[in-house]
């Protein structure tokens, strides 16, 4: 007989997240989410006219940076072993 049980934990507060995960993964995931959200908001306007001239918002670079941060966080999460692993032989 062979069985593997894997479960995930929902964290209701940041106190239950291990400090390593907070520094290495959670911050990058939050930064990536905010950057992609800002890029989607900025993509509505290519440039903004001001009395001093036009400002180019360059939302493509912000979108790319956000996607890169999210991919790095997901790769880190995929590389760590599960918290609890139960094997029955």
N, CA, C and O atoms as a GROMACS GRO file, in nm:
protein
  356
    1UNK      N    1   0.084  -0.117   0.000
    1UNK     CA    2   0.000   0.000   0.000
    1UNK      C    3   0.089   0.124   0.000
    1UNK      O    4   0.188   0.129   0.072
    2UNK      N    5   0.054   0.221  -0.080
    2UNK     CA    6   0.133   0.342  -0.093
    2UNK      C    7   0.038   0.462  -0.096
    2UNK      O    8  -0.056   0.464  -0.175
    3UNK      N    9   0.064   0.560  -0.011
    3UNK     CA   10  -0.023   0.678  -0.008
    3UNK      C   11   0.060   0.801   0.024
    3UNK      O   12   0.150   0.797   0.109
    4UNK      N   13   0.031   0.909  -0.043
    4UNK     CA   14   0.093   1.038  -0.014
    4UNK      C   15  -0.019   1.137   0.010
    4UNK      O   16  -0.110   1.151  -0.072
    5UNK      N   17  -0.013   1.207   0.121
    5UNK     CA   18  -0.112   1.308   0.156
    5UNK      C   19  -0.041   1.443   0.157
    5UNK      O   20   0.059   1.460   0.226
    6UNK      N   21  -0.093   1.536   0.082
    6UNK     CA   22  -0.036   1.671   0.076
    6UNK      C   23  -0.149   1.769   0.099
    6UNK      O   24  -0.253   1.759   0.033
    7UNK      N   25  -0.132   1.863   0.189
    7UNK     CA   26  -0.236   1.962   0.212
    7UNK      C   27  -0.173   2.101   0.215
    7UNK      O   28  -0.055   2.118   0.245
    8UNK      N   29  -0.256   2.200   0.183
    8UNK     CA   30  -0.210   2.338   0.186
    8UNK      C   31  -0.276   2.410   0.302
    8UNK      O   32  -0.382   2.371   0.349
    9UNK      N   33  -0.210   2.515   0.348
    9UNK     CA   34  -0.258   2.590   0.462
    9UNK      C   35  -0.297   2.731   0.418
    9UNK      O   36  -0.223   2.795   0.344
   10UNK      N   37  -0.411   2.777   0.462
   10UNK     CA   38  -0.453   2.914   0.438
   10UNK      C   39  -0.408   2.999   0.557
   10UNK      O   40  -0.442   2.970   0.671
   11UNK      N   41  -0.330   3.103   0.528
   11UNK     CA   42  -0.280   3.190   0.634
   11UNK      C   43  -0.373   3.310   0.648
   11UNK      O   44  -0.390   3.388   0.554
   12UNK      N   45  -0.434   3.324   0.766
   12UNK     CA   46  -0.525   3.435   0.790
   12UNK      C   47  -0.450   3.560   0.835
   12UNK      O   48  -0.498   3.672   0.815
   13UNK      N   49  -0.333   3.542   0.896
   13UNK     CA   50  -0.248   3.654   0.935
   13UNK      C   51  -0.106   3.627   0.888
   13UNK      O   52  -0.071   3.513   0.859
   14UNK      N   53  -0.026   3.732   0.879
   14UNK     CA   54   0.112   3.716   0.834
   14UNK      C   55   0.200   3.651   0.939
   14UNK      O   56   0.312   3.610   0.908
   15UNK      N   57   0.152   3.641   1.063
   15UNK     CA   58   0.233   3.581   1.170
   15UNK      C   59   0.258   3.433   1.148
   15UNK      O   60   0.358   3.380   1.196
   16UNK      N   61   0.170   3.365   1.075
   16UNK     CA   62   0.184   3.222   1.056
   16UNK      C   63   0.274   3.187   0.937
   16UNK      O   64   0.306   3.070   0.918
   17UNK      N   65   0.315   3.286   0.858
   17UNK     CA   66   0.404   3.261   0.744
   17UNK      C   67   0.548   3.262   0.795
   17UNK      O   68   0.587   3.353   0.869
   18UNK      N   69   0.626   3.162   0.756
   18UNK     CA   70   0.765   3.158   0.798
   18UNK      C   71   0.839   3.279   0.742
   18UNK      O   72   0.811   3.322   0.631
   19UNK      N   73   0.934   3.336   0.819
   19UNK     CA   74   1.005   3.456   0.774
   19UNK      C   75   1.077   3.437   0.641
   19UNK      O   76   1.086   3.531   0.562
   20UNK      N   77   1.129   3.317   0.615
   20UNK     CA   78   1.197   3.294   0.488
   20UNK      C   79   1.102   3.311   0.371
   20UNK      O   80   1.139   3.369   0.269
   21UNK      N   81   0.982   3.261   0.384
   21UNK     CA   82   0.885   3.273   0.276
   21UNK      C   83   0.839   3.417   0.258
   21UNK      O   84   0.814   3.460   0.146
   22UNK      N   85   0.829   3.490   0.367
   22UNK     CA   86   0.787   3.630   0.358
   22UNK      C   87   0.890   3.711   0.280
   22UNK      O   88   0.854   3.787   0.190
   23UNK      N   89   1.017   3.694   0.315
   23UNK     CA   90   1.122   3.774   0.250
   23UNK      C   91   1.150   3.728   0.108
   23UNK      O   92   1.172   3.812   0.020
   24UNK      N   93   1.149   3.598   0.084
   24UNK     CA   94   1.190   3.547  -0.046
   24UNK      C   95   1.076   3.534  -0.146
   24UNK      O   96   1.100   3.539  -0.267
   25UNK      N   97   0.954   3.520  -0.099
   25UNK     CA   98   0.844   3.491  -0.191
   25UNK      C   99   0.730   3.592  -0.181
   25UNK      O  100   0.687   3.647  -0.283
   26UNK      N  101   0.681   3.616  -0.060
   26UNK     CA  102   0.561   3.697  -0.044
   26UNK      C  103   0.583   3.841  -0.093
   26UNK      O  104   0.495   3.898  -0.158
   27UNK      N  105   0.698   3.900  -0.062
   27UNK     CA  106   0.724   4.037  -0.105
   27UNK      C  107   0.730   4.047  -0.257
   27UNK      O  108   0.679   4.142  -0.316
   28UNK      N  109   0.796   3.948  -0.322
   28UNK     CA  110   0.803   3.949  -0.468
   28UNK      C  111   0.665   3.930  -0.531
   28UNK      O  112   0.633   3.992  -0.633
   29UNK      N  113   0.585   3.844  -0.470
   29UNK     CA  114   0.451   3.820  -0.523
   29UNK      C  115   0.365   3.946  -0.512
   29UNK      O  116   0.291   3.980  -0.604
   30UNK      N  117   0.375   4.015  -0.399
   30UNK     CA  118   0.299   4.140  -0.381
   30UNK      C  119   0.347   4.247  -0.478
   30UNK      O  120   0.266   4.316  -0.539
   31UNK      N  121   0.478   4.260  -0.493
   31UNK     CA  122   0.534   4.360  -0.585
   31UNK      C  123   0.490   4.331  -0.728
   31UNK      O  124   0.452   4.422  -0.801
   32UNK      N  125   0.496   4.205  -0.768
   32UNK     CA  126   0.454   4.167  -0.903
   32UNK      C  127   0.307   4.195  -0.927
   32UNK      O  128   0.268   4.241  -1.034
   33UNK      N  129   0.224   4.167  -0.827
   33UNK     CA  130   0.080   4.194  -0.841
   33UNK      C  131   0.051   4.343  -0.854
   33UNK      O  132  -0.032   4.384  -0.935
   34UNK      N  133   0.119   4.423  -0.774
   34UNK     CA  134   0.098   4.568  -0.780
   34UNK      C  135   0.149   4.624  -0.912
   34UNK      O  136   0.084   4.710  -0.972
   35UNK      N  137   0.264   4.576  -0.959
   35UNK     CA  138   0.318   4.626  -1.086
   35UNK      C  139   0.228   4.591  -1.204
   35UNK      O  140   0.206   4.674  -1.291
   36UNK      N  141   0.175   4.470  -1.207
   36UNK     CA  142   0.085   4.434  -1.318
   36UNK      C  143  -0.046   4.511  -1.309
   36UNK      O  144  -0.103   4.548  -1.411
   37UNK      N  145  -0.093   4.536  -1.188
   37UNK     CA  146  -0.215   4.616  -1.172
   37UNK      C  147  -0.192   4.760  -1.219
   37UNK      O  148  -0.275   4.815  -1.291
   38UNK      N  149  -0.078   4.820  -1.180
   38UNK     CA  150  -0.047   4.956  -1.226
   38UNK      C  151  -0.028   4.961  -1.377
   38UNK      O  152  -0.070   5.057  -1.442
   39UNK      N  153   0.035   4.859  -1.432
   39UNK     CA  154   0.054   4.855  -1.577
   39UNK      C  155  -0.080   4.849  -1.649
   39UNK      O  156  -0.097   4.913  -1.753
   40UNK      N  157  -0.174   4.773  -1.597
   40UNK     CA  158  -0.305   4.767  -1.661
   40UNK      C  159  -0.378   4.901  -1.652
   40UNK      O  160  -0.451   4.938  -1.744
   41UNK      N  161  -0.358   4.973  -1.542
   41UNK     CA  162  -0.420   5.105  -1.529
   41UNK      C  163  -0.352   5.207  -1.622
   41UNK      O  164  -0.419   5.290  -1.683
   42UNK      N  165  -0.220   5.198  -1.633
   42UNK     CA  166  -0.146   5.292  -1.718
   42UNK      C  167  -0.162   5.262  -1.866
   42UNK      O  168  -0.141   5.351  -1.949
   43UNK      N  169  -0.197   5.140  -1.901
   43UNK     CA  170  -0.207   5.104  -2.042
   43UNK      C  171  -0.322   5.178  -2.111
   43UNK      O  172  -0.327   5.182  -2.234
   44UNK      N  173  -0.411   5.236  -2.035
   44UNK     CA  174  -0.521   5.313  -2.094
   44UNK      C  175  -0.470   5.442  -2.157
   44UNK      O  176  -0.532   5.497  -2.249
   45UNK      N  177  -0.357   5.490  -2.108
   45UNK     CA  178  -0.302   5.616  -2.156
   45UNK      C  179  -0.156   5.594  -2.195
   45UNK      O  180  -0.074   5.560  -2.110
   46UNK      N  181  -0.125   5.613  -2.320
   46UNK     CA  182   0.014   5.597  -2.366
   46UNK      C  183   0.101   5.711  -2.313
   46UNK      O  184   0.214   5.688  -2.271
   47UNK      N  185   0.047   5.831  -2.314
   47UNK     CA  186   0.121   5.945  -2.260
   47UNK      C  187   0.022   6.047  -2.205
   47UNK      O  188  -0.096   6.047  -2.240
   48UNK      N  189   0.072   6.132  -2.119
   48UNK     CA  190  -0.011   6.233  -2.054
   48UNK      C  191   0.043   6.371  -2.090
   48UNK      O  192   0.164   6.395  -2.081
   49UNK      N  193  -0.045   6.460  -2.132
   49UNK     CA  194  -0.003   6.596  -2.167
   49UNK      C  195   0.002   6.682  -2.043
   49UNK      O  196  -0.091   6.682  -1.962
   50UNK      N  197   0.110   6.756  -2.027
   50UNK     CA  198   0.127   6.850  -1.917
   50UNK      C  199   0.170   6.983  -1.974
   50UNK      O  200   0.208   6.990  -2.091
   51UNK      N  201   0.164   7.090  -1.897
   51UNK     CA  202   0.212   7.219  -1.946
   51UNK      C  203   0.361   7.218  -1.982
   51UNK      O  204   0.407   7.303  -2.058
   52UNK      N  205   0.434   7.123  -1.928
   52UNK     CA  206   0.578   7.115  -1.955
   52UNK      C  207   0.611   7.020  -2.069
   52UNK      O  208   0.728   7.006  -2.106
   53UNK      N  209   0.511   6.954  -2.126
   53UNK     CA  210   0.531   6.860  -2.235
   53UNK      C  211   0.462   6.728  -2.206
   53UNK      O  212   0.399   6.710  -2.101
   54UNK      N  213   0.475   6.638  -2.299
   54UNK     CA  214   0.410   6.507  -2.283
   54UNK      C  215   0.497   6.413  -2.200
   54UNK      O  216   0.620   6.413  -2.212
   55UNK      N  217   0.432   6.333  -2.115
   55UNK     CA  218   0.501   6.232  -2.035
   55UNK      C  219   0.467   6.094  -2.089
   55UNK      O  220   0.350   6.058  -2.101
   56UNK      N  221   0.571   6.017  -2.121
   56UNK     CA  222   0.551   5.880  -2.166
   56UNK      C  223   0.543   5.791  -2.043
   56UNK      O  224   0.634   5.792  -1.960
   57UNK      N  225   0.435   5.712  -2.030
   57UNK     CA  226   0.414   5.632  -1.910
   57UNK      C  227   0.486   5.496  -1.913
   57UNK      O  228   0.504   5.437  -1.807
   58UNK      N  229   0.528   5.447  -2.027
   58UNK     CA  230   0.607   5.324  -2.041
   58UNK      C  231   0.551   5.210  -1.957
   58UNK      O  232   0.621   5.153  -1.873
   59UNK      N  233   0.426   5.176  -1.979
   59UNK     CA  234   0.361   5.071  -1.901
   59UNK      C  235   0.409   4.931  -1.940
   59UNK      O  236   0.394   4.838  -1.861
   60UNK      N  237   0.466   4.915  -2.059
   60UNK     CA  238   0.512   4.783  -2.102
   60UNK      C  239   0.625   4.732  -2.013
   60UNK      O  240   0.629   4.614  -1.977
   61UNK      N  241   0.717   4.820  -1.977
   61UNK     CA  242   0.828   4.780  -1.892
   61UNK      C  243   0.778   4.742  -1.752
   61UNK      O  244   0.827   4.646  -1.692
   62UNK      N  245   0.681   4.814  -1.702
   62UNK     CA  246   0.622   4.784  -1.572
   62UNK      C  247   0.549   4.649  -1.575
   62UNK      O  248   0.557   4.572  -1.479
   63UNK      N  249   0.479   4.622  -1.683
   63UNK     CA  250   0.409   4.493  -1.700
   63UNK      C  251   0.510   4.379  -1.703
   63UNK      O  252   0.490   4.276  -1.638
   64UNK      N  253   0.619   4.398  -1.777
   64UNK     CA  254   0.720   4.294  -1.789
   64UNK      C  255   0.788   4.268  -1.654
   64UNK      O  256   0.814   4.152  -1.618
   65UNK      N  257   0.817   4.372  -1.580
   65UNK     CA  258   0.879   4.358  -1.449
   65UNK      C  259   0.786   4.285  -1.352
   65UNK      O  260   0.831   4.199  -1.275
   66UNK      N  261   0.658   4.318  -1.355
   66UNK     CA  262   0.561   4.251  -1.269
   66UNK      C  263   0.549   4.103  -1.301
   66UNK      O  264   0.543   4.020  -1.210
   67UNK      N  265   0.545   4.069  -1.429
   67UNK     CA  266   0.537   3.928  -1.469
   67UNK      C  267   0.662   3.852  -1.426
   67UNK      O  268   0.654   3.736  -1.386
   68UNK      N  269   0.779   3.918  -1.434
   68UNK     CA  270   0.903   3.854  -1.393
   68UNK      C  271   0.903   3.825  -1.242
   68UNK      O  272   0.945   3.718  -1.199
   69UNK      N  273   0.856   3.922  -1.162
   69UNK     CA  274   0.850   3.901  -1.018
   69UNK      C  275   0.753   3.788  -0.982
   69UNK      O  276   0.781   3.707  -0.894
   70UNK      N  277   0.640   3.782  -1.050
   70UNK     CA  278   0.543   3.675  -1.023
   70UNK      C  279   0.598   3.537  -1.063
   70UNK      O  280   0.576   3.439  -0.993
   71UNK      N  281   0.670   3.531  -1.175
   71UNK     CA  282   0.730   3.404  -1.217
   71UNK      C  283   0.836   3.357  -1.119
   71UNK      O  284   0.845   3.238  -1.088
   72UNK      N  285   0.919   3.452  -1.068
   72UNK     CA  286   1.021   3.415  -0.970
   72UNK      C  287   0.957   3.362  -0.842
   72UNK      O  288   1.004   3.264  -0.785
   73UNK      N  289   0.850   3.425  -0.798
   73UNK     CA  290   0.781   3.379  -0.677
   73UNK      C  291   0.720   3.241  -0.698
   73UNK      O  292   0.727   3.156  -0.609
   74UNK      N  293   0.660   3.218  -0.814
   74UNK     CA  294   0.600   3.088  -0.843
   74UNK      C  295   0.706   2.979  -0.855
   74UNK      O  296   0.683   2.866  -0.813
   75UNK      N  297   0.822   3.012  -0.913
   75UNK     CA  298   0.931   2.915  -0.922
   75UNK      C  299   0.982   2.879  -0.783
   75UNK      O  300   1.014   2.764  -0.756
   76UNK      N  301   0.991   2.978  -0.695
   76UNK     CA  302   1.035   2.952  -0.558
   76UNK      C  303   0.936   2.861  -0.487
   76UNK      O  304   0.975   2.766  -0.419
   77UNK      N  305   0.806   2.889  -0.502
   77UNK     CA  306   0.704   2.807  -0.438
   77UNK      C  307   0.705   2.664  -0.492
   77UNK      O  308   0.681   2.568  -0.418
   78UNK      N  309   0.732   2.649  -0.621
   78UNK     CA  310   0.735   2.515  -0.680
   78UNK      C  311   0.858   2.435  -0.637
   78UNK      O  312   0.856   2.312  -0.639
   79UNK      N  313   0.964   2.504  -0.597
   79UNK     CA  314   1.088   2.435  -0.563
   79UNK      C  315   1.094   2.388  -0.418
   79UNK      O  316   1.179   2.305  -0.384
   80UNK      N  317   1.007   2.439  -0.331
   80UNK     CA  318   1.013   2.399  -0.191
   80UNK      C  319   0.931   2.272  -0.168
   80UNK      O  320   0.829   2.252  -0.234
   81UNK      N  321   0.975   2.189  -0.076
   81UNK     CA  322   0.896   2.068  -0.047
   81UNK      C  323   0.770   2.105   0.030
   81UNK      O  324   0.764   2.213   0.089
   82UNK      N  325   0.670   2.018   0.032
   82UNK     CA  326   0.548   2.048   0.106
   82UNK      C  327   0.575   2.054   0.257
   82UNK      O  328   0.671   1.995   0.306
   83UNK      N  329   0.489   2.126   0.329
   83UNK     CA  330   0.505   2.138   0.475
   83UNK      C  331   0.493   2.003   0.543
   83UNK      O  332   0.577   1.967   0.625
   84UNK      N  333   0.391   1.929   0.511
   84UNK     CA  334   0.365   1.800   0.572
   84UNK      C  335   0.359   1.694   0.463
   84UNK      O  336   0.290   1.711   0.362
   85UNK      N  337   0.430   1.590   0.483
   85UNK     CA  338   0.429   1.480   0.386
   85UNK      C  339   0.411   1.351   0.463
   85UNK      O  340   0.492   1.318   0.550
   86UNK      N  341   0.308   1.278   0.432
   86UNK     CA  342   0.277   1.153   0.500
   86UNK      C  343   0.288   1.040   0.397
   86UNK      O  344   0.216   1.039   0.297
   87UNK      N  345   0.378   0.948   0.424
   87UNK     CA  346   0.394   0.835   0.335
   87UNK      C  347   0.363   0.707   0.411
   87UNK      O  348   0.416   0.685   0.519
   88UNK      N  349   0.278   0.625   0.355
   88UNK     CA  350   0.242   0.498   0.415
   88UNK      C  351   0.280   0.388   0.316
   88UNK      O  352   0.236   0.390   0.201
   89UNK      N  353   0.360   0.294   0.360
   89UNK     CA  354   0.401   0.184   0.272
   89UNK      C  355   0.343   0.054   0.323
   89UNK      O  356   0.365  -0.051   0.263
   0.00000   0.00000   0.00000
